[in-house]
Amino acid sequence: MSLELISLENIQEFAHQYGYWAIFLGILLENLGIPLPGETVTLVGGFLAGSEELNYWLVLSDAVAGAVIGGACGYWIGKIGGWPFLVQIGKLFRISDERLLNIKNQFSENATKAVFFGRFFALLRIFAAPLAGIAEMPFRKFFLYNLAGATTWASVMVTLAFFAGKVVSLEQLVAWVGQFAIAALLILVALIAIPIWLESRQVKRAAGE
C-alpha cells in the first residue's frame, strides 16, 4: 500500500480499532522502508492521547519502540545485503563503484548526525538506518544515536499533538507538520547539493586549466 492510498481518516480508523498496536506497527513498518506516513501515525496517537482516548506514556513508548526496533532491523538489512544492492542500483544509473565508495565514505563521516537528525526528515527516517549499515557504522554507536533520535523525535511529535490537538483540528496539525517537513527537506537537499555542485565546478575549472 503506497503512502498516497493511506488517508488521515484511514489512520484514525486503524488507531481507533487497534489502539497502541496501530501506532507501534505503523512506525515500525515505516522504519523498515515501507512507505507509511509514520509521522502522521505519531501525531494521531498524540492527538488521541490528548483527547484521553489513549494514554500519553503508552503512545510515546510505542512510538519510541517502533522507531528503535524498525531502525535496528533497517541497519542489519543494510549491513547484510545493502551494499550489493546499492552497487546494482549504481550500475542501473551508470554510477561508478568509485563514486559509490566516495558517497559511502561521506555518509560514514556524518553517520551519527544522519541517524539522530534523520528522524525529522521523512526520507532520511526511512533510509538512514540501512545507510548506516551499509557504511558499517558500529552497531553499538548506531543503537545509541538511533535510540536518542527516536526518543527525541517521538517526544516532540506526540507532545505537540497532545497539546496542540486541544486547540486546532488534527487535519490542520497534520497539514502544518507536513508543510514544515517539506520545507526542511528542501533546505536539507540544498545544503547537500550546493556544495557538491560547487565542488564539481571547481574540479572542471581546474581540469580546464
Sine and cosine of phi, psi and omega as CSV:
sin_phi,cos_phi,sin_psi,cos_psi,sin_omega,cos_omega
0.00,0.00,0.80,-0.60,-0.03,-1.00
-1.00,0.09,0.30,-0.95,-0.06,-1.00
-0.85,0.53,-0.61,0.79,-0.07,-1.00
-0.91,0.42,-0.42,0.91,-0.05,-1.00
-0.99,0.11,-0.11,0.99,-0.03,-1.00
-0.97,-0.24,0.97,-0.24,-0.02,-1.00
-1.00,0.09,0.25,-0.97,0.05,-1.00
-0.87,0.49,-0.59,0.81,0.01,-1.00
-0.90,0.44,-0.64,0.77,0.04,-1.00
-0.89,0.45,-0.69,0.73,-0.01,-1.00
-0.90,0.44,-0.68,0.73,0.04,-1.00
-0.88,0.48,-0.64,0.76,0.00,-1.00
-0.90,0.44,-0.70,0.71,0.03,-1.00
-0.89,0.46,-0.66,0.75,-0.02,-1.00
-0.91,0.40,-0.63,0.77,0.04,-1.00
-0.91,0.41,-0.63,0.78,-0.10,-1.00
-0.98,0.18,-0.67,0.75,-0.11,-0.99
-0.93,-0.37,-0.06,1.00,0.11,-0.99
0.84,0.54,-0.80,-0.60,-0.10,-0.99
-0.91,0.43,-0.50,0.87,0.02,-1.00
-0.91,0.42,-0.59,0.81,0.01,-1.00
-0.89,0.45,-0.64,0.76,-0.01,-1.00
-0.93,0.36,-0.75,0.66,-0.02,-1.00
-0.87,0.50,-0.77,0.63,-0.06,-1.00
-0.94,0.35,-0.59,0.81,0.01,-1.00
-0.86,0.50,-0.72,0.70,-0.02,-1.00
-0.96,0.27,-0.62,0.78,0.03,-1.00
-0.86,0.50,-0.75,0.66,-0.05,-1.00
-0.91,0.41,-0.60,0.80,0.05,-1.00
-0.88,0.47,-0.66,0.75,-0.02,-1.00
-0.95,0.32,-0.27,0.96,0.09,-1.00
-1.00,0.06,0.01,1.00,0.05,-1.00
0.98,-0.20,-0.01,1.00,0.05,-1.00
-0.99,0.17,0.80,-0.60,-0.12,-0.99
-0.95,0.33,0.93,0.36,0.11,-0.99
-0.97,-0.22,0.56,-0.83,-0.02,-1.00
-0.98,0.20,0.98,0.22,-0.06,-1.00
-0.86,0.51,-0.57,0.82,0.01,-1.00
-0.89,0.46,-0.69,0.72,0.02,-1.00
-0.91,0.41,-0.64,0.77,0.04,-1.00
-0.85,0.53,-0.69,0.72,0.00,-1.00
-0.91,0.42,-0.66,0.75,0.02,-1.00
-0.90,0.43,-0.64,0.76,0.03,-1.00
-0.89,0.47,-0.67,0.74,0.03,-1.00
-0.88,0.48,-0.70,0.71,0.04,-1.00
-0.90,0.43,-0.62,0.79,0.02,-1.00
-0.90,0.43,-0.69,0.72,0.01,-1.00
-0.92,0.39,-0.52,0.85,0.08,-1.00
-0.93,0.38,-0.62,0.78,0.02,-1.00
-0.91,0.41,-0.49,0.87,0.04,-1.00
-1.00,-0.04,0.16,0.99,0.08,-1.00
0.92,0.40,0.36,0.93,0.11,-0.99
-0.99,0.13,-0.47,0.88,0.06,-1.00
-0.77,-0.64,0.24,-0.97,0.02,-1.00
-1.00,-0.01,0.76,-0.65,-0.06,-1.00
-0.81,0.58,-0.75,0.66,-0.10,-0.99
-0.93,0.36,-0.56,0.83,0.04,-1.00
-0.95,0.31,-0.61,0.79,0.08,-1.00
-0.88,0.47,-0.73,0.68,0.00,-1.00
-0.88,0.48,-0.69,0.72,0.02,-1.00
-0.89,0.46,-0.66,0.75,0.03,-1.00
-0.89,0.46,-0.69,0.72,-0.02,-1.00
-0.89,0.45,-0.71,0.71,0.01,-1.00
-0.91,0.42,-0.73,0.68,-0.03,-1.00
-0.88,0.47,-0.70,0.72,0.01,-1.00
-0.88,0.47,-0.67,0.74,-0.01,-1.00
-0.93,0.38,-0.68,0.73,-0.04,-1.00
-0.93,0.38,-0.75,0.67,-0.02,-1.00
-0.92,0.40,-0.69,0.72,0.03,-1.00
-0.89,0.46,-0.65,0.76,0.04,-1.00
-0.89,0.45,-0.67,0.75,0.01,-1.00
-0.89,0.45,-0.67,0.74,0.04,-1.00
-0.89,0.45,-0.68,0.73,0.04,-1.00
-0.87,0.48,-0.62,0.79,0.02,-1.00
-0.87,0.50,-0.74,0.67,-0.06,-1.00
-0.95,0.32,-0.51,0.86,0.11,-0.99
-0.88,0.47,-0.70,0.71,0.02,-1.00
-0.92,0.39,-0.64,0.77,-0.05,-1.00
-0.94,0.35,-0.62,0.78,-0.07,-1.00
-0.99,0.15,-0.72,0.70,-0.09,-1.00
-0.77,-0.64,0.12,0.99,-0.11,-0.99
-0.95,0.32,-0.66,0.75,-0.07,-1.00
-0.92,0.40,-0.74,0.67,0.06,-1.00
-0.84,0.54,-0.62,0.78,0.02,-1.00
-0.91,0.42,-0.67,0.75,-0.01,-1.00
-0.90,0.43,-0.61,0.79,0.03,-1.00
-0.89,0.45,-0.66,0.75,0.02,-1.00
-0.90,0.44,-0.67,0.74,0.06,-1.00
-0.89,0.46,-0.65,0.76,0.02,-1.00
-0.87,0.49,-0.66,0.75,0.03,-1.00
-0.91,0.42,-0.61,0.79,0.01,-1.00
-0.88,0.48,-0.64,0.77,-0.02,-1.00
-0.98,-0.19,0.25,0.97,0.05,-1.00
0.85,0.52,0.68,0.73,0.08,-1.00
-0.98,-0.21,0.84,-0.55,-0.08,-1.00
-0.92,0.38,0.40,-0.91,0.05,-1.00
-0.88,0.48,-0.57,0.82,0.01,-1.00
-0.89,0.45,-0.66,0.75,0.02,-1.00
-0.92,0.40,-0.64,0.77,0.03,-1.00
-0.89,0.45,-0.65,0.76,0.04,-1.00
-0.90,0.44,-0.60,0.80,0.04,-1.00
-0.90,0.43,-0.68,0.73,0.05,-1.00
-0.89,0.45,-0.67,0.74,0.02,-1.00
-0.86,0.50,-0.70,0.72,0.00,-1.00
-0.91,0.40,-0.63,0.78,0.03,-1.00
-0.90,0.44,-0.66,0.75,0.03,-1.00
-0.91,0.42,-0.64,0.77,0.00,-1.00
-0.84,0.54,-0.62,0.78,-0.02,-1.00
-0.92,0.38,-0.44,0.90,-0.05,-1.00
-0.87,-0.49,0.34,0.94,-0.11,-0.99
-0.88,0.47,-0.66,0.75,-0.04,-1.00
-0.89,0.46,-0.67,0.74,0.02,-1.00
-0.92,0.40,-0.66,0.75,-0.03,-1.00
-0.90,0.44,-0.67,0.74,-0.02,-1.00
-0.92,0.38,-0.67,0.74,-0.04,-1.00
-0.96,0.27,-0.83,0.56,-0.08,-1.00
-0.98,0.19,-0.31,0.95,-0.01,-1.00
-0.88,0.48,-0.36,0.93,0.04,-1.00
-0.85,0.53,-0.47,0.88,-0.09,-1.00
-1.00,-0.04,0.06,1.00,0.02,-1.00
-0.82,-0.57,0.81,-0.59,-0.14,-0.99
-0.80,0.60,-0.78,0.63,-0.06,-1.00
-0.93,0.36,-0.68,0.73,0.01,-1.00
-0.91,0.41,-0.53,0.85,0.01,-1.00
-0.88,0.47,-0.49,0.87,0.00,-1.00
-1.00,0.07,-0.65,0.76,-0.18,-0.98
-0.98,-0.21,-0.24,0.97,-0.07,-1.00
-0.87,0.48,-0.69,0.73,-0.04,-1.00
-0.91,0.41,-0.76,0.64,0.07,-1.00
-0.87,0.50,-0.62,0.79,0.02,-1.00
-0.91,0.42,-0.58,0.81,0.06,-1.00
-0.90,0.44,-0.62,0.79,0.07,-1.00
-0.91,0.40,-0.69,0.72,0.03,-1.00
-0.88,0.47,-0.64,0.77,-0.01,-1.00
-0.97,0.23,-0.01,1.00,0.03,-1.00
0.87,0.50,0.62,0.78,0.13,-0.99
-0.91,0.42,0.75,-0.67,0.01,-1.00
-0.80,0.60,0.73,-0.69,-0.12,-0.99
-0.88,0.47,-0.63,0.77,0.00,-1.00
-0.86,0.50,-0.68,0.73,0.03,-1.00
-0.91,0.41,-0.70,0.72,0.04,-1.00
-0.86,0.52,-0.72,0.69,-0.06,-1.00
-0.86,0.51,-0.68,0.74,-0.02,-1.00
-0.90,0.43,-0.71,0.71,0.00,-1.00
-0.96,0.29,-0.56,0.83,0.06,-1.00
-0.90,0.43,-0.69,0.72,0.02,-1.00
-0.90,0.43,-0.70,0.72,0.00,-1.00
-0.90,0.43,-0.69,0.72,0.01,-1.00
-0.91,0.41,-0.68,0.73,0.00,-1.00
-0.90,0.44,-0.67,0.74,-0.01,-1.00
-0.92,0.40,-0.68,0.73,0.01,-1.00
-0.91,0.42,-0.75,0.67,-0.03,-1.00
-0.88,0.47,-0.76,0.65,-0.03,-1.00
-0.89,0.46,-0.64,0.76,0.01,-1.00
-0.89,0.46,-0.68,0.73,0.00,-1.00
-0.91,0.42,-0.76,0.65,-0.08,-1.00
-0.92,0.40,-0.74,0.67,-0.04,-1.00
-0.92,0.40,-0.69,0.72,-0.02,-1.00
-0.92,0.39,-0.65,0.76,0.05,-1.00
-0.85,0.53,-0.75,0.66,-0.01,-1.00
-0.93,0.38,-0.57,0.82,-0.02,-1.00
-0.87,0.50,-0.72,0.69,-0.05,-1.00
-1.00,0.00,-0.72,0.70,-0.04,-1.00
-0.92,0.40,-0.50,0.87,0.00,-1.00
-0.90,0.43,-0.25,0.97,0.02,-1.00
-0.99,0.17,-0.31,0.95,-0.07,-1.00
-0.87,-0.50,-0.31,0.95,0.05,-1.00
-0.77,-0.64,0.32,-0.95,0.00,-1.00
-0.96,0.29,0.40,-0.91,0.03,-1.00
-0.88,0.48,-0.64,0.76,0.01,-1.00
-0.85,0.52,-0.70,0.72,-0.01,-1.00
-0.92,0.39,-0.65,0.76,0.00,-1.00
-0.89,0.45,-0.72,0.70,0.02,-1.00
-0.89,0.46,-0.65,0.76,0.00,-1.00
-0.90,0.45,-0.70,0.71,0.00,-1.00
-0.89,0.46,-0.71,0.70,0.00,-1.00
-0.90,0.43,-0.63,0.78,0.03,-1.00
-0.89,0.45,-0.67,0.74,0.03,-1.00
-0.90,0.43,-0.66,0.75,0.04,-1.00
-0.90,0.44,-0.66,0.75,-0.02,-1.00
-0.90,0.44,-0.64,0.77,0.02,-1.00
-0.91,0.42,-0.71,0.71,0.01,-1.00
-0.88,0.47,-0.68,0.73,0.01,-1.00
-0.90,0.44,-0.63,0.77,0.00,-1.00
-0.92,0.40,-0.66,0.75,0.03,-1.00
-0.89,0.46,-0.66,0.76,0.04,-1.00
-0.90,0.44,-0.68,0.74,0.01,-1.00
-0.88,0.47,-0.71,0.70,0.02,-1.00
-0.87,0.50,-0.67,0.74,0.02,-1.00
-0.89,0.45,-0.67,0.74,-0.01,-1.00
-0.90,0.43,-0.50,0.86,0.02,-1.00
-1.00,0.09,-0.69,0.72,-0.13,-0.99
-0.96,0.27,-0.63,0.77,-0.08,-1.00
-0.89,0.46,-0.75,0.66,0.05,-1.00
-0.86,0.50,-0.61,0.79,0.03,-1.00
-0.90,0.43,-0.67,0.74,0.00,-1.00
-0.91,0.42,-0.68,0.73,0.02,-1.00
-0.90,0.43,-0.64,0.77,0.01,-1.00
-0.91,0.42,-0.66,0.75,0.01,-1.00
-0.91,0.42,-0.58,0.81,0.04,-1.00
-0.92,0.40,-0.65,0.76,0.02,-1.00
-0.90,0.43,-0.64,0.77,0.03,-1.00
-0.90,0.45,-0.68,0.73,0.00,-1.00
-0.90,0.43,-0.65,0.76,0.03,-1.00
-0.90,0.43,-0.68,0.74,0.01,-1.00
-0.90,0.45,-0.62,0.78,0.01,-1.00
-0.93,0.38,-0.58,0.81,0.00,-1.00
-0.93,0.37,-0.53,0.85,0.02,-1.00
-0.95,0.30,0.00,0.00,0.00,0.00
